Amino acid sequence: MRRIPSVRGVDTILPGPAQAPGPVRLPGVRRPRVAPWTLWTLRVLLTVHVLAVLGQPLLAGLYLSGDVDAIAVHGAVGSALAAVGLVLIAGAAAYVLAGRGRWWVLPATVALFFAEGLQVGFGYARQLGLHVPLGVLVVTVSVLLAAWVWAPAARRGRR
């Protein structure tokens, strides 16, 4: 620590690297926690969802390597993801509204549901120029959401 003389003759102490200021927390005031049942519901739903989403590129790869039956399973799983997406929206709504969780989760799951709907439509229309990049986006967002929901930050409610 070093002392700097102030204008009025009172020394000011500047913190060193070991005493760097952190976030200001008032004593006795804690950030609210999310209702546990809503968080666990969202965790289970997002985990099931991401497992199904991660299987899609594998099924597409099997089809491209010569297993023609894999495309039927790929299409069935893609269509089932639409139903899982609806249930996921309900779980996110419970997390946000009843559990007082982070607000951005609900619009993120709604956007993911619409992206998956477009994904299914582009796949059945054989628009691979749109189907493949959108699939990469869906997988990326799904993995990020599933990773976040298991992080400690998901337990903290909104202010």
Sequence and secondary structure as in RCSB ss.txt:
>XXXX:A:sequence
MRRIPSVRGVDTILPGPAQAPGPVRLPGVRRPRVAPWTLWTLRVLLTVHVLAVLGQPLLAGLYLSGDVDAIAVHG
AVGSALAAVGLVLIAGAAAYVLAGRGRWWVLPATVALFFAEGLQVGFGYARQLGLHVPLGVLVVTVSVLLAAWVW
APAARRGRR
>XXXX:A:secstr
 EEEE TTS EEEE  GGG       TT    B  HHHHHHHHHHHHHHHHHHHHHHHHHHHHHTT TTHHHHHH
HHHHHHHHHHHHHHHHHHIIIIIS   TTHHHHHHHHHHHHHHHHHHHHTT HHHHHHHHHHHHHHHHHHHHHHT
SGGGGB   
